Amino acid sequence: MTPQPHRPEPTPWWRQVPWALLVLVGLFWGASQWWHRHDRAEQFEAIRQASPEGRIKLYTSATCIFCDQAKAWLNEAHVPFQECRVDEPGSCAEAYAGMGAPGTPVVQVDADKLQLGFDPGWLAQALRQPPRR
């Protein structure tokens, strides 16, 4: 009987991955997180400066998770807005029905700019434009 050659154990995955690559990925991830926070802070400030009381109206409903996210974003940015609940009888529900929007949230800037859904980029752009008369 011939002796079987000894096969070495396979190298664990954590020894196969070069540490430099892991460090590089970590640095890239950290930089992207910093950039995201920096970009968000700039959006907050731009929107806050361009939104005096009464320019933003947010049409929401009670069961809309996207409405909750939009309200949370605006509150975190300290942006003044008026919430208009469309699932309660009143002028907000009537105005919303007249829009023909398929869902909520609907963001209204001044009386002439509407956006279905919440997009901070769109909001900043709409606030830069003066209201149409």
N, C-alpha and C positions, 0 to 999 in steps of 0.2 A: 504494500500500500504506500503510495507516494504522499508525502505531506502536502496539504493544501497551502498555497501561498496566503499569507495574512493580508486581508484587504483592510485598508485603513477605514475608520469610521468616516461617514460623510461630514464635511465641514458644516457647522450650523449656519443658518442664513445670516445671523448677525455678524458672523466673521467674514462672510463673503461680500457684504456691502461695504464699499470703501467709506470710511468715516468722513472723508472730505466731501463726498457727495451728500451725505446726511447733513453736514454742517451747511452746505450750500443751499439745500432745500429749506432748512430751518431759517436761514437768513432771508431767502426769498419770501417765505411765508410771513415772517415778521415784518418785512418791508411792505408787503401788500396789505397787511392789517393796519400798519401805521398810515399808509396812504389812504385807505378806506376811511379811517377815523378823521384824518385831515380833510379829505374831500367832503365828508359829511358835515364837519364843523364849518367849512366855507359855505356850504349850501344853507345851513341853519342861519348863518349871519346874513347872507345875501337876502334870503326870504324875510327874515325878521326886519331888516332895514327897509324893505320895500313894501311892507304890509301894515299900514296903519289900520286901526280898528275899523271894521266894517267892509273891508275889501274882499274877504274870503268867506264864502258860504259853503258848508259841507253838508250835502244831502246824504243821510245815513238811514239805516234800518237796524232794528234790534238784533237780528240774527246774522248780520254781516260781519265776518271776521276781518275783511279787508277795511271796513269802516273803522273798526277798533284799531287796526294798525295805523291808518291814516291819522286818527285822532291822537294816538300815542306819539306819532312822529311830530305832529304840530305842537302838542303840549311839551314834548321834550325840547323842541326848538324855541319854545316861548313865543309862538306865532299866534296872534289873536285871530280867531275865526268864530263864525256863528254856526252852530250845529242845527240842522233842520231835519227833523225825523219825518220820514215819508210814510211810515207805517202807523202814524197817528193822524186822526182827522184834523184838518185845518188848512191854513194857507200853504204850508210847506208841501203837503200831500197834493194839493191842487197844482202848485207850480211844478212839482215833479211829474205829475201826470201829463201836463202840457208839454214837457220836454220830450216825451216819448222815449226816455232812456230805458235800456233793457235791464239795468241793475244799478246797484249802489256799490261804492260811493260815487257821487258826482260832485266834482269841485267846480264852483262858480267863482270867478274873479270879476269884480265889478258886476255889471249887469249883462255884459256882452261876451264873456269868454267861459266856455264850458268844457269840461274834460271828464269822460267816464273813466273811473279808476283814479288812483292817486299816484302821481309821478312828480317828485320834487323838482326835477329838471323843467318839466312843463310849467309848474307853478312859478318857479323863478322867472322863466321867460314871460309868462302872462303878467306877472307883477311889474316887470320892467316896462311894459307897454302902458301908455296912458289910457284911461277909459274913453271909449267912443261916446260922443254926445249925440 
